[in-house]
Amino acid sequence: MSHSIVPLAGALILGRSRLSVPVIATGLVFAMLPDADVVGFGLGVEYSDSWGHRGASHSLVFAAVAALLATAVLRPDRYYAAAIFLFPSMASHGLLDMLTNGGLGVALWWPFDEARHFAPLTPIAVSPIGLSDFISARGIAVLYSEFVWIWMPIMLVVAAGVAIRKRTDKWCKQNGMARSSPRVRIR
């Protein structure tokens, strides 16, 4: 449930002057998109297959390719900022899943390594896949775990990032400096 907080945090820190609404919206979709691999269950794809749950769609390569393709399609004013925003928007999904205490792990290094990995520390309770299972005591425990281990730390990062951005903007304005380069559209 918490995957979308990463691009939301990035958008709040960077601000609307650097990211357009379509780029931010794409980042929010990208944060959740890797879990679309669960449709494979209904198609007979095994959990442990390369394209099974937490497989290829959770890898860094998949995130990089998706970010570059989406940036090419969106053609934003700030091409590099968009690509750099979209990559962690999707890559964070697999990284957060590595912190969970269930499942088979994440194929983070696919296609170079199909092995599934967990982080050394797995403090986040794994979320149930079905909606009926999520609306339960276990689902509430998962939400609490995500609040403690994802939402609270990211809220602190956002507060610090926004404060730094505001101080930088103020300093640049006082010193007659442009904070960033002019917008360039790459086609």
C-alpha positions in Angstrom: 0.0 0.0 0.0 2.8 2.4 0.7 4.8 2.3 -2.6 3.3 5.5 -3.9 4.8 7.5 -1.0 8.3 7.5 -2.7 7.3 9.4 -5.8 5.0 11.6 -3.8 7.9 12.4 -1.5 10.2 13.1 -4.5 7.6 15.4 -6.0 7.2 17.3 -2.8 10.9 17.8 -2.4 11.6 18.7 -6.0 8.5 20.9 -6.4 6.3 21.6 -9.4 9.0 23.8 -11.1 11.0 20.7 -11.8 8.3 18.1 -12.5 5.1 18.4 -14.5 1.8 16.8 -13.4 2.0 14.1 -16.1 5.5 13.1 -14.8 4.4 13.0 -11.2 1.3 11.0 -12.1 3.4 8.6 -14.1 5.7 8.2 -11.1 2.7 7.4 -8.8 1.6 4.7 -11.3 5.1 3.4 -11.7 5.4 2.9 -7.9 2.5 0.5 -7.9 3.0 -1.0 -11.4 5.4 -3.9 -10.5 2.6 -5.6 -8.6 0.6 -6.0 -11.8 2.6 -9.2 -12.1 0.0 -10.9 -9.9 -2.2 -11.3 -12.9 0.3 -14.0 -13.8 -1.2 -16.2 -11.1 -4.4 -16.4 -13.1 -2.5 -17.2 -16.3 -0.5 -20.1 -14.7 2.7 -18.2 -14.1 4.4 -19.6 -11.0 5.4 -17.3 -8.2 9.0 -18.3 -8.5 9.2 -17.8 -12.3 11.2 -14.9 -13.8 7.9 -13.2 -14.6 6.2 -14.4 -11.4 5.4 -12.1 -8.5 8.4 -10.1 -7.4 10.3 -11.2 -10.4 11.4 -9.2 -13.4 8.9 -6.4 -12.9 10.6 -5.6 -9.6 14.1 -5.4 -11.0 16.3 -2.4 -11.4 16.7 -3.0 -15.2 12.9 -3.1 -15.6 12.7 0.2 -13.7 15.4 1.8 -15.8 13.9 0.7 -19.2 10.4 1.8 -18.1 11.7 5.2 -16.9 13.5 5.9 -20.2 10.5 4.7 -22.3 8.0 6.8 -20.3 10.3 9.9 -20.5 10.5 9.5 -24.3 6.7 9.2 -24.5 6.0 12.1 -22.1 8.6 14.4 -23.6 8.8 16.7 -20.6 10.5 20.0 -20.5 13.1 18.6 -18.0 13.9 15.3 -19.7 16.7 14.3 -17.3 14.8 15.3 -14.2 11.9 13.3 -15.3 13.9 10.2 -16.1 15.8 10.5 -12.8 12.5 10.9 -11.0 10.7 8.0 -12.7 13.5 5.5 -12.2 13.4 5.5 -8.3 9.7 5.8 -8.5 9.6 2.3 -9.9 12.8 0.9 -8.5 11.7 1.7 -4.9 9.0 -0.9 -5.2 11.4 -3.8 -5.4 13.7 -2.2 -2.8 10.8 -1.8 -0.3 9.6 -5.3 -1.0 13.1 -6.6 -0.1 12.4 -5.1 3.4 9.3 -7.3 4.0 9.3 -10.5 6.1 7.6 -12.8 3.6 7.4 -14.2 0.1 10.3 -15.5 -1.9 12.3 -12.3 -2.1 12.9 -9.9 -5.0 14.6 -10.5 -8.4 16.3 -7.1 -8.1 19.2 -8.0 -10.4 17.2 -9.7 -13.2 18.1 -10.5 -16.0 21.7 -10.8 -14.8 20.7 -12.9 -11.8 17.3 -14.5 -11.4 17.8 -15.2 -7.7 15.4 -13.6 -5.2 16.9 -11.4 -2.5 15.8 -9.9 0.8 17.5 -7.0 2.6 19.6 -8.0 5.7 16.9 -6.4 7.8 13.2 -7.2 7.1 11.1 -5.2 9.5 8.1 -4.6 7.3 5.2 -7.0 7.6 4.4 -8.6 4.2 1.1 -7.5 2.8 -1.6 -10.1 2.0 -2.4 -10.1 -1.7 -6.2 -10.4 -1.6 -8.5 -7.5 -0.6 -10.5 -9.8 1.8 -7.3 -10.8 3.5 -6.1 -7.2 3.8 -9.3 -6.1 5.7 -8.3 -8.1 8.8 -6.2 -7.9 11.9 -3.2 -8.9 9.8 -4.0 -6.1 7.4 -4.0 -3.6 10.2 -0.7 -4.9 11.5 0.7 -4.4 8.0 -0.5 -0.8 7.9 1.1 -0.2 11.3 4.3 -1.7 10.1 4.4 0.4 7.0 3.6 3.5 8.9 6.5 2.9 11.3 9.1 1.7 8.7 8.1 3.6 5.6 5.8 6.6 6.2 7.5 8.1 9.3 11.0 8.0 7.9 9.9 9.4 4.5 7.9 12.2 6.2 11.2 13.2 7.9 13.1 13.1 4.6 10.4 15.2 3.0 10.4 17.8 5.8 14.2 18.1 5.6 14.2 18.2 1.7 11.5 20.9 1.6 13.3 22.9 4.2 16.6 22.7 2.3 14.9 23.6 -1.0 13.2 26.7 0.6 16.5 27.8 2.1 18.3 27.3 -1.2 15.6 29.2 -3.1 15.8 32.1 -0.6 19.6 32.2 -0.7 19.6 32.2 -4.5 17.0 34.9 -4.6 18.9 37.1 -2.2 22.1 36.7 -4.2 20.6 37.2 -7.6 21.3 33.7 -8.7 19.2 31.3 -10.7 18.6 28.2 -8.7 18.5 25.9 -11.8 19.3 26.0 -15.4 16.6 27.2 -17.8 14.1 24.6 -19.2 15.4 22.8 -22.3 13.1 20.6 -24.3 15.0 17.6 -25.8 13.3 16.1 -28.8 
